[in-house]
Amino acid sequence: MAYVTINAEGCKGCLLCIEYCPRESLGCAEGMNRRGVHPVEQIDPDRCTGCRICALVCPDVCIEVYRDAPSVPSEEK
């Protein structure tokens, strides 16, 4: 599973990330930021695959995508 962090105050509400998200994991927040726009938020984290398309299309670099590290099998004793 992956998760996304979004700098809501830096978001200008262009919605490119929502448009390009192949899994429809992002949406508009109900509240407004200091710019007077509804910033983007992750509305369905379970759908996110960590593809990073949202971060790549964000013109203001407000999105960071994190992928959980794969589990490492414990060593047998």
Legacy VTK file of the C-alpha trace (Angstrom):
# vtk DataFile Version 3.0
C-alpha trace
ASCII
DATASET POLYDATA
POINTS 77 float
0.000 0.000 0.000
1.162 3.525 -0.735
0.213 6.865 0.700
0.350 10.449 -0.483
1.159 13.647 1.404
-0.041 16.921 -0.038
1.076 20.430 0.876
-2.451 21.865 1.036
-1.264 25.459 1.453
0.920 25.213 -1.636
-1.818 23.670 -3.769
-3.289 26.094 -6.295
-6.189 23.820 -7.172
-5.247 23.093 -10.785
-6.597 19.530 -10.304
-4.090 17.970 -12.707
-3.289 15.284 -10.165
-6.957 14.325 -9.864
-7.332 14.203 -13.628
-4.292 11.955 -14.128
-4.704 9.611 -11.148
-5.467 6.240 -12.767
-7.002 4.854 -9.557
-9.157 7.887 -8.636
-7.503 8.069 -5.226
-7.486 11.891 -5.051
-10.234 14.475 -4.722
-10.910 18.048 -3.606
-10.972 18.896 0.079
-14.078 20.532 1.496
-12.146 23.315 3.196
-10.152 26.060 1.510
-6.508 26.951 1.816
-4.982 30.451 2.106
-5.198 30.887 -1.657
-8.967 30.509 -1.455
-9.089 27.231 -3.361
-10.079 23.720 -2.394
-6.779 21.823 -2.218
-6.404 18.231 -3.246
-6.532 15.438 -0.689
-6.255 11.685 -0.805
-9.833 10.443 -0.572
-9.236 6.709 -0.946
-5.759 5.623 0.214
-6.536 1.942 -0.348
-6.757 2.541 -4.091
-3.330 4.216 -4.340
-0.655 2.043 -5.953
2.190 4.521 -5.510
2.601 5.124 -9.252
3.653 8.761 -8.571
1.802 10.187 -11.586
0.146 12.761 -9.318
3.519 13.973 -8.045
4.960 14.125 -11.546
2.153 16.290 -12.959
1.924 18.683 -9.982
3.352 22.005 -11.240
3.973 23.245 -7.696
5.604 20.057 -6.365
3.057 19.774 -3.541
2.715 15.997 -3.626
4.961 13.308 -2.196
4.255 9.617 -2.649
5.504 6.959 -0.252
5.480 3.225 -0.794
5.601 0.853 2.127
8.784 -1.130 2.221
8.325 -4.792 1.363
8.382 -7.043 4.384
11.709 -8.684 5.039
11.496 -12.304 6.163
13.019 -12.831 9.586
16.103 -14.988 9.758
15.551 -18.473 11.087
17.610 -19.479 14.098
LINES 1 78
77 0 1 2 3 4 5 6 7 8 9 10 11 12 13 14 15 16 17 18 19 20 21 22 23 24 25 26 27 28 29 30 31 32 33 34 35 36 37 38 39 40 41 42 43 44 45 46 47 48 49 50 51 52 53 54 55 56 57 58 59 60 61 62 63 64 65 66 67 68 69 70 71 72 73 74 75 76
